[in-house]
């Protein structure tokens, strides 16, 4: 019981930090996406990125904290399998229809391949940071024409502790999916390759680096034929970039940025608003526009058919933007999702958006509470100090009686004009 209260104390402190952090005012929630169903999901903790098997009507979700891969039958609207016991946290999935395989970037600097038939692990490719506890794969991109997977390998000062990123030795590791072999590694100028976007031509990779150089984060432009960084562009207005998207036809790179790092602050970047959408010109490397948006940027999708940008944050909503023209973008509104629903997937073939919401706690502040933080600490201190007799007598905190749990689920949205 004591351990439970310690955990709750940490959670509630984070909740208070969110309430006290600078937040955007409540905004209009627009009917840009229509909720058509919710699907219960297994597991606790963070979930990460998603991938789709369009022909087979399956969705794959990285069970990050649970070290699992969740498989959903979209026709039936239910989970049909969960591959448990993966060797590390899966962070970025890619579905390869030609082989019916799911390829996963893992936090132990490996790429794990899961069969789309048996859902068992059938291959493991060791990346350059494998067996180094301070290096781990996260985001990535796939070039289907050349069958090459590009895995971003991050560097940490203390992987198991603070999670602070190191300043050097990050890389883009290249895996040939035909041979399941590591075929190259590109050194990056820093330790934090957070967002990755690839040109459809397969010739250029854009990597948004969270490392701060002279007060500004940067995009590392990678020439994939030379396999080298050929340019670095300042992300002016996007201090903590965490994701990237691309409008290749109009030469626009979209950078999703937090305003504070995830570490070093209670709640960190997951709870601070506003976040930033930075639009950059890939021909000049200049920033075109910076817009305020939801906090906790972690995923971003551009839909060429509608000119919409789906900006996924962790503060309970996906923000939708419209490309008026390549130099002008405007917010259309926000669509509610769920707390720490940090990634989502836009599937243009289905005109649907999917949001994976993890299991989380919800606490309602009691009426007339003048100092929420002080009252929470007081009640938790009382609860932690109760004697067995007092506990048996039914003594309990008051505020915690208003704490509820929302179970993990997938939200399925239809596109609305």
PyMOL commands that set and color helices and strands:
alter all, ss='L'
color gray80, all
select helices_A, chain A and resi 2-20+268-270+372-384+388-392+399-402
alter helices_A, ss='H'
color red, helices_A
select strands_A, chain A and resi 33-40+50-53+58-63+68-73+78-83+90-96+101-106+110-115+121-126+135-143+148-155+171-176+181-187+193-198+204-213+216-223+228-234+240-247+252-258+275-281+287-293+299-303+308-312+315-325+328-339+344-347+352-357+360-363+403-406+409-415
alter strands_A, ss='S'
color yellow, strands_A
deselect
rebuild
show_as cartoon
